[in-house]
Amino acid sequence: MAEPARIIDIGDNPDLVRIAEEVRASREPSVLRRANEDLALIVPMPPDTAQAARPAWEQALDAAIWRDTGVHQPPALWAHYDPQRVRSALRASAGALAGIDRDGLLAELREARGQDSSGRPA
């Protein structure tokens, strides 16, 4: 089981309180940087504390992966979600597999999934 995160009371430091509130409002992890050195990662708490949240270490790892790829502000997953466009795209794709041999397609998929690939055994 993962160790619980250390708690630091920042109530007496208005600058840290302001930064924490900005991170909470943006709902995106933020890296604290001095000069060219990343010092710490601040991860917002979930809006509903009753909701199961990903562990802090998992969120930090996710942020580190984004940072390693050169993306310091990963895009918000649902930022440009438009349900009308999704419905329209689904309607436009209706019938795309019409005329396909279903059993043949499923057999090809099973065969492809059974093949070894670089770094991943079958």
N, C-alpha and C positions, 0 to 999 in steps of 0.2 A: 504494500500500500504506500502511496506517495506521502511524503512528509507535508504537513500543512504549511502554507506560506507564512513567513514571519510577518507580524503586524507591527507597523510603525505609525504611531499617532502623529498626525501632521497638523493638528488643530491650532497649534501656536505659530505655524509658519504660513502666513497668508499667500506667499508665492507658490508654495507647494499645493495649497488648497486650490488656488486658481488653476494650476496646471492639471490637477486631478479632476476638477470640474470640467475643464475643456475636453479631456480625454473621455470622460463619461458622456458628455454631450455629443461628441463625434462618434462614439461607439466603435472606435478603431484603436488598436494598439498604437502606442507612440514610443519612439526611442529618444531617450535623453542623451544629448551629445554635447561634448565640450571640445572645441577645436575640431579635430578630425577623429576623435575617439568616442565610440558609443559606450556610454556608461551604464545605462539601465533601460529596461523595457517596462512601460506602464501599460497594463491591460485593463480595459474597463470591465466592471462587474456587470453581470447580466441585468437587464432592467427589472426582471421579476426574480427576486432571490429565491422564490419557491421553485422556480424552474431549474432543472438539473443543468449545471454549467460544465463546460469542458474544464478539466483541471488546469490550473495556472501554468504548470510546466508544459502542458500540451499546447496551450495558446502561445507560450514563449517560443516553443520549438517551431510552431507554424510561422510566427513572425520572423524567426531567425532564417528559416528557409526562404521566405520572401526577400529578406535583406540580402542573403547570399546570391540571389538571382539578380540583384541590382534594383529590386522594386522595394522602395521604402514605404510606400503607401499603396498596399494592394487594393485593387478596385473593390468596391462594395458589390457583393454578389447580386443583389436584387436592385441595384441603383437604377437601371434602365429597363426594368421588367415592365412589360406592357401586356396585360392579359388579352386585350383585343388583338394585338399582333400575333400572339401565340395561337389564339383561336383561328385566326385567319390562315396562319401557316399550316395548322392541322387540317383545316378544310381543304387547302390547296394540295396537301399531300395525300388526300384520300384516294385510294385506288392505285397508289404508286407500285404496289406489289401484285396488282392484278395480273393474272396469267403466269405467275411464277410457280414452278413446281415446289410446293411446300415441303414435301418429304425430301426432295433432293437438296433444297436449301438447308434444311435442318441437318441432313447427313454431312453436308460440306462444313457447316458450323462446328459440328461435333469433331470432325476430322481436324479442322484448323485448331481447335482448342486442345487437341491431344498432341500437337506437335511441340517439340522443345523450341524455345526461343532463347536468344542470348540473355543469360543471367536468370532465366526462369525455367525450372524444369516443368515438364508436362504434368 
